[in-house]
Amino acid sequence: MGYRSDVAYVIRFETAEQRDTFVELVKHRNDGMSEAIKECETRYEQPIITFEAEDVKWYSDYDDVKAHNAILDWSIELYPEAGYRITQMGEDGVEESNQGGDADDIWDYIYTSHSLNTDFPAIKSTTEE
């Protein structure tokens, strides 16, 4: 992705019990995943885990990015019926990927939009009458 990116992902499990078990397993690992899961939100009624960050350096060779990607991969490895969606928006555009699960089920959690906003000052006449 570009120099700075906005990143979000969601992992959806079949049950909240699966999600909670997965979170506990990750917390007890002795690697970067145990730190990365602390940056995620897990307290939902729905069986999901979410992550979002704005204006971050999201390079695949960075340890924290590797840890978040490992969380995504491990969720599918342990729970093949789970699924995730990750969206990265940077200077180079938008990259999106889905893995496992029902893509339609998690599509609505993360979306991108393009907008142009302005707040121009009021125009005053420079001609005298």
Buried (B, 14 or more C-beta within 10 A) or exposed (E): BEEEBBBBBBBBBEEBEBBBBBBEBBEEBEEBBBBBBEEBEBEEEEBBBBBBBEEBBBEEEEEBBBBBBBBBEBBBEBBEEBBBBBBBBBEEEEBEEBBBBEEEEBEEBBEEEEEEEEEEEEEEEEEEE
